[in-house]
Amino acid sequence: MIERKRQFLLILILTIVSLSASGVTILMLYNAAFEEDRARLVNIAQSRARLIEAIARYDIEVKNQLLDETPDYDPFMVTMNQITDAHENFEGFGKTGEFTLARKSGEKIEFILRHRHDEVFHPDDISFGSELAAPMRSALSGKSGTLIGLDYRGEIVLAAFEPVAEVNLGIVAKIDLSEVRTPYIEAAITAMLISILLIFFGSFLFFRVTNPGINELVSSESRFRSVFESRVTGILFWDKNGNISDANDTFLEMVGYSRDDLNAGRLLWNEMTPPEYRERDAIAIEELASIGVSTPLEKEYICKDGSRIPIIIGAASMSGSELNGVAFILNNSDRKKAEEELKQYEIHMRQQQKLESIGTLAGGVAHEINNPINGIMNYASLIVKRLDKDSPLIEYASEIGKETERVSTIVRNLLTFSRQDKESHSPANIEDVINDTLSLIQSVIKHDQITLESDIPDDLPNITLLSANFA
């Protein structure tokens, strides 16, 4: 949809540019023609003024020469008659081109001659203070030049005006402004219509040619947008300076930042990377500059709360640019957790195997020791029975029996440890557990001259434990 809007916007811009260019061209042509008409009118007015002045001077000289012979000779009328006769054969210029000659009579402008093509007549007099006949009023005021204003008819004209000094007349050469403008207005309308038709035709061809590409681009953008907005992977757009210009919600949730943080420019991928991974990033950037993609690598990002998140990241440069690109990020936390659990399991299994080996060894040792111990216990018992009650050897024999019994207990525990597949839970007295445990280390602590005293309350509750460990 955005691409369609861009298409129409492009066509609108081209339309405006085309129409503007046509308008500017026609305006320039109009200004050139306007200046040409202005120069032509100035030439007509000035040449006619100089011609009339020359004729008037000649007629005055003739009058001076014939003053005694023809006292009724009027050089002004003679001059005007010559000018009128000459203008009867003047073809004029343009459709509305006109030449007028007038003089100031009191407070009125008296038109002596008005010539438009083959028409020669005298317009009505006009008040000198009227808004009409502005060019003639300027000429009769002794001014020379051009203007756009109202003529004696009240029409807007482009006029050149010039005073005629010898006879105190004013001369105006003028043309209706509408005649100057009309061809260019018509040309402008025609050019705009042709431009609009060409633009519509060009737009039709443009859509025919670009629609397949636009449809493919829209489809591609839609697919990418679906991936971008999915919850499968984190996606971000980066530049070489460390900025993150855009990112999807999945990535933002990974690192704990909000979209406001993103829009405020607080996400910088180089600052989010711990120092120990900077070398890997440098290698990845070299790959991007060389082939446009980087090999996926494992690293960590520092989250907003300061914690770290393990990730797998792969990046690609934008087409034709080494300074920015897109990156895809996978949350590697579950994998790392699984690897750690597997590692701990392997450690546990190795420990278990060691314990099983020790148990097997202990079972073998216990079996080997058990028979001699039973023999010693039996011999100690026989010695006690055969000695007199007052014999001092009874104490030694009893001690042998007691220690042998302790060894027998240890052997039984070793045998129980070696048969862990038969373990079951059962209640036990805490004091018995402590005493049995102490019996295992009694000889060690005696050797180190350590005296260990235990004070166990009688009202302690029973506990549940593997019954095989303390038989």
C-alpha positions, 0 to 999 in steps of 0.5 A: 500500500505504501508503494502504491502511495509512492507511485501516485506521489511520484506521478503527482510530482512529475505532473507538477514539474511538467506543468510548471516547466510548461508554464515557465516556458510559456511565461518566458516566451510571453515576456520575450514577446511582451518586450518585443512589442514594447520595443516596437511600439517605442520605435513607432512612437518615436519615429512618428514623433520625429517625422512629424517634428521634421514636417512641422519644421519644414512647414513653418519654414515654408510659411516664413518664406510665403508669409507675404504671398499667402497670408492664410497659410497655416503650417499646423493644418498643412502638417496635419493634412500630410500626416492624415494623408500618409496614414490612409495608406498605413497598414497598422500592426496587429489586430488592435494596434493603433496610432493616435495623435492628440493635443491639449485644448484647455482641460481636455485632450483633443484627439486629432488622429486615430488610425487603426488599420484602414480606419482613420477618425477622430475620437471624442475629447476626454477630460485631461483629469480623467482616468482614461487616455493615460498614455496620451496624458503622459505624452501631453505632459512632456513625458516619453516612455511606455506603460500599461494602462487605460486608453481613451476607450477604457481598454487596458493597453500596452502603449508607448508615448512620445511628445511632439515638441514642434507642434505641442502634440502627443503621440501614442502607439498602442496595442490591446494587452489582451491581444498580447496575452491571448495567444500565450494563454491559449498556448498555455492551456493547450500545453497543459492539456497536452501535458496532462494527456501525456502524463496520463499516458505515461502513467499508464505505461509506468504502471504497466511496466512497474506493477510486476516489480511493485507487486513483488516488492510488496510481497517481499516486504510483506514476507519480511514484515511477517518475519520481523513481527514474528516471535521466532527471532530478534531482528535489528537494523544497525550501522557501523557506528553502533546505532540500532535504528530499528528492532522488533519486539522480540529483540527488545524483550530479550535485552529488556529495553522499551521502544521508547529507549529505541526511539531515544537512541539509547540502544547501542550494540557496541556498548551492549557488547561485553569487552571480551567479545569486541574482537569477535565483533571486529572479525564479523565487521571485516567479513561484512565489508568483504563478502556482505555477510558474517558467520553466525557467532555466539556472544552475549549482550548486556541487558538494561538491568546489567545482566547478560543474555547469551545469543547467536547472531548473524548479520548482513550488510544492506545492498551497496552499503558497508555502513549499515545492515540487518542482524538476526539474533537467537536467544541462546539461554535455553541452549546454554542452560541445557549445556550446563545441565548436561555438563552437571549430569556428566559430572554426576554420572562420572561421580556415580561411576566412581562411587560404584567403583568404590562400592565394588572395591569396598564390597570385595574388601569387605568380603575378604575381611569379614571371615577373618573378623568373624574368626577373631571375634570367636577366638576372643569369645572363647578366651573370655569363657576359658579365663577365670573371672578374676583374670586380668586378661579378660579385659584385653579379650573383651576389648578385642571382641569390642573392637572386632565388633566395631570392625564388623559393623564397618564391614557390614556398612561397606557391604551395604554401600556396595549393594545400592540397588537394594536401598530403601528408606526407613526411620532411624534414630539420630543418636544411632546415626551419629554414633555409627558415623563417629565409629568410622572415624574414631581411629583417625581422630585418636591417631591425631590425638583428638578427643571428640565428645558428643552430647545428644538429647534423648528427645530428638525425633527420628529421621528418614534415610536410606536404611541400608546405610545404617543397618 
